[in-house]
Amino acid sequence: MDKVEGRTITVTSQGAQGPGTTVKVLVTDSTQFQKSVASSLDEIKPGVRVTVVGPTAADGTITAESISIAGQSRQ
């Protein structure tokens, strides 16, 4: 995060926009904020939403560098 001005956050992207691209993010009244805390494999149960980051092997297996746990999925 580079700066906050009112309801706009300016960040330098490392994602789909390309590394080093400046992106403005608008925060609205319905924007949800979450704070990450340390966790472990024990916290992951069926039905829990996760985001996995890591390299993908030829067989499709991902070696997790990080896993974000987002709570129960909506069904």
Buried (B, 14 or more C-beta within 10 A) or exposed (E): EEEEEEEEBEBEEEEEEEEEEEBEEEEEEEEEEEEEEEEEEEEEEEEEEEEEEEEEEEEEEEEEEEBEBEEEEEE
